[in-house]
Amino acid sequence: MIKLFLVILAILLPAILLMGFKVFFTKKGKFPHTHVEGNPGLRKHGIGCVKSQDRVARNKKNIFEIE
């Protein structure tokens, strides 16, 4: 049981350190912004976040709505 735990730890610890190298070992380290709205190529094509598009669509006035 202990050997299995040590093997798992030996595999996971380097993986976690390598994935977070920039975050852990630099002064201004932070995770990259991977959200759809943070991608300039998608913004150029007018592609946005579904949640944001839904919010805008819900706030639009429908001509069939009665106030």
N, C-alpha and C positions, 0 to 999 in steps of 0.2 A: 504494500500500500504506500509506504513512504517512497519507494523507488519510483512508482508511477507518478506521485506528486512532484518529485524532483524532475522527472523527465518533462512533465507538462510545464512546470515552472521554467525549465531551461529553454523550452520552445516559445512560450508566451512572452517572457520578459524581454528578450531581444526584439521580438516583433513589435511590441508596444513601444519600446524605446526608439526603434527605427521609424515607426509611423509618426511619432510625435517629436522627432529630432528638432525641427525648427521651433516648435512651441516650447520645448523644454530647455533648449540650450542657446537661445538667442535672447537679447534684451527685450526686443519688441515682438516677441514671438506670439502669433495668434493663428488660429485655424483659418484657412482660406474661405472666402465667401463663395459658396457653391450654389447659392440660390439662383433661380431662373432670372430674377431681376438684376442680379449682379453680373450677368454675362452680356457684354456689349454687342456681340454678334446676334444674339437673340433679340435684343432691344431694337437693333437696326431693322429687323424683319417684322417688328411689331408683336413679337411673342412675349407674353408676360405670365405672371403667376395666375393660376386659375382662381385662387382665393381673391386676388385683387380685381380680376375681371368680373367675378361674380358680384363683388361688392359694388362695383360701378354699375353693373346691369340692374341690380336691385334698387339703386338710388335713382335710376332714370324714371321719368314720369311716362306712364303709358297713356295713350290717348283714350283708352277705353275705361280708365279708372274714374270713378266718381268721387269727388272730394266731399 
